[in-house]
């Protein structure tokens, strides 16, 4: 916890992510990144000089076999309200639209639903679990598949929705999240998406692993450049 909490605290301070009185919705997919984010922000409530509240929100994609009971139990243990919102996003993406590249539409629908539920529950910010490796991978995804130099922002205000997105794990490397989740025994759900592990993002991850094997520290150089 100490390692990733320290990195998250630096990101929060560098980008002024959290202010007194903020009501923050933590987007919980049940994956390792979002569960680590929830654990870190919950712990920070005890010692950050700013006072803020948390709510955990899951957008249920509609995969019938997904069971969120362990996530709900964890939220109860740490005293965070848990909101489960059911959708038919999986059916829209795979059965109605028959998307050959489903990730883009899926992400758009999930983010839209998450922002809606956050606003309805009185939250002014949404915290997402994107981390250091995600930033580098996103840069290359934009470069290779959109022909532009781009990445997500640490803090992004959506003026049409009057809500702010924050990414407190921006400085945290994925390997540290994996280790933390195991040590803390956080409940992590299996990803039921049929294309999990077979996406363009996974291709970028593998490419960066190969680059890092030949040139140690190259991901850090790319991140700093971005």
Secondary structure, 3 states (H helix, E strand, C coil): CHHHHHHHHHHHHHCCCCCCCEEEEEECCCCHHHHHHHHHHHHHCCCCCCCEEEEEEEEECCCCCCCCHHHHHHHHHHCCEEEEEECCHHHHHHHHCCCCCHHHHHHHHHHHHHHHHHHHCCCCEEECCCCHHHHHHHHHHHHHHHCCCCCCCCEEEECCCCEEEECCCCCCCHHHHHHHHHHHCCCCCCCCCCCCCCCHHHHHHHHHHHHHHHCCCHHHHHHHHC
